């Protein structure tokens, strides 16, 4: 599955948020989108799976091509299927008001993917994949909201993985977590990139240095520079990138 962005412009309530974005996301790698607050990182992420549709007074020009099909202009594109393929993990975990088990099973059920023993196996496998199964094995029927924040974030990731996405979008997925929980989520992303393409918005440069394969630097709604993590962090080409990485502004 490939995602390409062509000449993308997003306006919200008349403000020009994303400006002429052109980007091809690498597959089976961790792409970190970096830049100061308010530069359009989260807006770009939400445009990739059409969650931007829920924003009032939004106007979009340009293309987002998923396997060659434009998901912006195509009226016949199935948004539910798109969001199954391109899952989003938010900054703050949002477990559904139901049990731990039902949270992970939810997407499979509404998409009519699995039932019975197969569904149970998928739930347990994905709890295991995010390192949560041993912590919750004896309370799968307990409310998910009783989990710690770090556990809730891993649960939400398990819920996304259960529907077999191809891309995982993470909008500052570790910023609300304590350092230990955050490190667990980082390690999960690194372990998952052999199977999934991961696009992560982060405000923490140290995090991007630790886990990124590819880096996109944004400023005031534009992509200033992009490239491999090694190139961006060790040999940036743009003066603005150099200034941001040196801490001249944040």
C-alpha positions as CSV (number, residue, x, y, z in Angstrom):
1,X,0.0,0.0,0.0
2,X,1.4,3.4,-1.0
3,X,0.4,6.9,0.1
4,X,1.4,9.9,-2.0
5,X,0.4,13.6,-1.4
6,X,0.2,16.0,-4.3
7,X,-0.2,19.7,-4.1
8,X,-2.3,19.4,-0.9
9,X,-3.8,22.6,0.6
10,X,-6.1,22.6,3.6
11,X,-8.0,25.6,4.8
12,X,-9.9,25.7,8.2
13,X,-12.2,28.6,8.8
14,X,-10.5,30.5,6.1
15,X,-7.0,30.0,7.5
16,X,-4.4,28.3,5.2
17,X,-3.2,25.5,7.4
18,X,-1.4,23.2,4.9
19,X,0.4,24.8,1.9
20,X,1.3,22.9,-1.3
21,X,2.3,19.6,0.5
22,X,4.0,17.1,-1.8
23,X,5.1,13.9,-0.1
24,X,5.6,10.2,-0.7
25,X,5.6,8.2,2.5
26,X,8.1,5.3,2.6
27,X,6.6,1.8,3.2
28,X,7.6,-0.4,6.2
29,X,9.5,2.4,7.9
30,X,8.9,4.9,10.7
31,X,8.4,8.4,9.4
32,X,8.6,11.1,12.0
33,X,7.0,14.5,11.2
34,X,8.7,17.2,13.2
35,X,8.3,20.9,13.6
36,X,7.1,23.6,16.1
37,X,3.5,23.7,17.5
38,X,0.9,24.9,15.0
39,X,2.9,24.0,11.9
40,X,0.2,21.6,10.5
41,X,1.6,18.3,11.5
42,X,-1.6,16.9,13.1
43,X,-3.7,18.3,10.3
44,X,-1.6,16.5,7.7
45,X,-1.9,13.2,9.7
46,X,-5.7,13.6,9.9
47,X,-6.0,14.3,6.2
48,X,-4.3,11.0,5.4
49,X,-7.3,9.0,6.6
50,X,-10.0,11.6,6.2
51,X,-10.5,12.3,9.9
52,X,-10.2,15.9,8.8
53,X,-13.8,15.5,7.5
54,X,-15.0,16.0,11.1
55,X,-13.5,19.5,11.3
56,X,-16.0,22.3,10.7
57,X,-15.5,24.7,7.8
58,X,-12.6,22.8,6.2
59,X,-11.7,23.1,2.5
60,X,-9.2,20.8,0.8
61,X,-7.5,21.1,-2.5
62,X,-5.0,18.7,-4.0
63,X,-4.7,14.9,-3.9
64,X,-4.0,12.2,-1.4
65,X,-3.4,9.0,-3.4
66,X,-3.8,5.7,-1.7
67,X,-2.6,2.9,-4.0
68,X,-3.1,5.4,-6.8
69,X,-6.7,6.4,-6.0
70,X,-7.4,9.9,-4.8
71,X,-9.3,9.7,-1.5
72,X,-10.1,13.4,-1.5
73,X,-12.0,13.9,-4.7
74,X,-13.4,10.4,-5.2
75,X,-17.0,10.5,-4.0
76,X,-17.1,6.8,-4.1
77,X,-14.2,6.1,-1.8
78,X,-15.3,4.1,1.2
79,X,-14.0,6.1,4.2
80,X,-14.7,3.3,6.7
81,X,-12.5,0.9,4.8
82,X,-9.8,3.7,4.4
83,X,-9.7,4.1,8.2
84,X,-9.4,0.4,8.7
85,X,-6.3,0.4,6.4
86,X,-4.9,3.6,7.9
87,X,-5.4,3.5,11.7
88,X,-4.8,6.5,14.0
89,X,-3.4,6.4,17.6
90,X,-4.2,9.7,19.3
91,X,-2.2,11.8,21.7
92,X,-4.4,10.8,24.6
93,X,-5.7,7.3,24.6
94,X,-9.4,6.9,24.0
95,X,-10.6,3.5,25.1
96,X,-14.2,2.7,24.4
97,X,-16.7,2.5,27.3
98,X,-16.6,-1.3,27.4
99,X,-14.3,-4.1,28.5
100,X,-10.7,-4.6,27.6
101,X,-11.6,-7.6,25.4
102,X,-14.5,-5.7,23.7
103,X,-12.2,-2.8,22.9
104,X,-9.8,-4.9,20.9
105,X,-12.7,-6.9,19.3
106,X,-14.7,-3.8,18.4
107,X,-13.2,-3.0,14.9
108,X,-13.3,-6.7,13.9
109,X,-17.0,-6.9,14.9
110,X,-18.2,-3.8,13.1
111,X,-16.2,-4.8,10.0
112,X,-17.6,-8.4,10.1
113,X,-14.1,-9.8,10.0
114,X,-14.0,-12.5,12.7
115,X,-16.3,-14.2,15.2
116,X,-16.1,-16.9,17.9
117,X,-12.8,-18.6,18.5
118,X,-11.1,-16.8,15.6
119,X,-12.0,-13.4,17.1
120,X,-10.8,-14.5,20.6
121,X,-7.5,-15.6,19.1
122,X,-7.1,-12.2,17.2
123,X,-7.8,-10.3,20.5
124,X,-5.3,-12.3,22.5
125,X,-2.6,-12.1,19.7
126,X,-2.9,-8.3,19.5
127,X,-2.8,-7.8,23.2
128,X,0.3,-10.0,23.2
129,X,1.8,-7.9,20.3
130,X,1.6,-4.7,22.3
131,X,2.9,-6.4,25.5
132,X,-0.3,-6.1,27.4
133,X,-1.7,-9.6,27.6
134,X,0.2,-10.8,30.7
135,X,-0.8,-7.6,32.5
136,X,-4.6,-8.0,31.8
137,X,-5.1,-11.7,31.2
138,X,-7.2,-12.2,34.3
139,X,-9.4,-9.1,33.8
140,X,-10.3,-9.1,30.1
141,X,-13.9,-8.5,31.0
142,X,-13.1,-5.5,33.2
143,X,-13.7,-1.9,32.0
144,X,-10.8,-0.6,29.9
145,X,-11.0,2.8,31.6
146,X,-9.6,1.1,34.8
147,X,-6.2,0.6,33.0
148,X,-3.4,3.1,33.5
149,X,-2.9,5.7,30.8
150,X,0.1,3.8,29.5
151,X,-1.9,0.6,29.3
152,X,-4.8,2.4,27.7
153,X,-2.5,3.7,24.9
154,X,-1.2,0.2,24.2
155,X,-4.8,-1.1,24.3
156,X,-5.8,1.5,21.6
157,X,-2.8,0.4,19.5
158,X,-4.0,-3.3,19.9
159,X,-7.5,-2.2,18.8
160,X,-5.9,-0.6,15.6
161,X,-3.8,-3.6,14.9
162,X,-6.7,-6.1,15.2
163,X,-8.3,-4.8,12.0
164,X,-5.1,-5.5,10.0
165,X,-4.2,-1.9,8.9
166,X,-1.3,-1.2,6.5
167,X,-0.4,2.2,7.9
168,X,-0.4,3.3,11.6
169,X,-0.7,7.0,12.2
170,X,0.5,8.2,15.6
171,X,-0.3,11.7,16.7
172,X,2.2,12.4,19.6
173,X,1.2,8.9,20.9
174,X,3.7,9.1,23.8
175,X,3.4,12.7,24.9
176,X,0.8,12.0,27.6
177,X,2.7,9.0,29.0
178,X,5.3,8.6,31.7
179,X,8.8,7.8,30.5
180,X,8.6,4.0,31.1
181,X,5.2,3.7,29.3
182,X,6.5,6.0,26.5
183,X,9.5,3.8,26.0
184,X,7.3,0.7,25.8
185,X,5.3,2.4,23.0
186,X,8.4,3.5,21.2
187,X,9.8,0.0,21.3
188,X,6.5,-1.4,20.0
189,X,6.6,0.9,17.0
190,X,10.2,-0.2,16.2
191,X,9.2,-3.8,16.5
192,X,6.1,-3.3,14.2
193,X,7.8,-1.5,11.3
194,X,8.6,-4.8,9.6
195,X,4.9,-5.4,9.2
196,X,3.4,-1.8,9.1
197,X,4.3,1.6,7.7
198,X,4.2,4.0,10.7
199,X,3.8,7.8,10.5
200,X,4.4,9.6,13.8
201,X,4.0,13.2,14.7
202,X,6.4,14.1,17.5
203,X,7.5,17.3,19.3
204,X,10.4,15.5,20.9
205,X,13.5,15.6,18.7
206,X,15.2,13.0,20.9
207,X,12.4,10.6,20.1
208,X,12.7,11.2,16.4
209,X,16.5,10.6,16.6
210,X,15.9,7.3,18.5
211,X,13.3,5.7,16.2
212,X,12.9,7.5,12.9
213,X,14.0,6.0,9.5
214,X,12.6,9.0,7.6
215,X,12.0,12.6,8.7
216,X,9.7,15.4,7.5
217,X,10.3,18.8,8.9
218,X,7.4,21.2,8.7
219,X,7.1,24.9,9.4
220,X,4.1,27.2,9.1
221,X,2.2,24.7,7.1
222,X,4.9,23.8,4.6
223,X,7.4,21.0,4.2
224,X,10.8,22.6,4.5
225,X,12.9,19.5,4.2
226,X,12.5,15.7,4.1
227,X,14.9,12.8,3.9
228,X,16.4,9.9,5.8
229,X,16.9,10.4,9.5
230,X,20.7,10.2,9.0
231,X,20.6,12.9,6.4
232,X,18.2,15.3,8.2
233,X,19.9,15.0,11.6
234,X,23.5,14.9,10.5
235,X,23.5,17.0,7.3
236,X,20.4,19.2,6.9
237,X,20.4,21.2,3.7
238,X,18.0,24.1,4.7
239,X,19.0,26.9,7.1
240,X,15.6,26.7,8.7
241,X,16.1,23.0,9.5
242,X,19.5,23.6,10.9
243,X,18.1,26.4,13.2
244,X,15.2,24.2,14.4
245,X,17.5,21.2,15.2
246,X,19.9,23.5,17.0
247,X,17.1,24.7,19.3
248,X,16.9,28.2,17.9
249,X,13.1,28.0,18.1
250,X,10.6,25.4,19.1
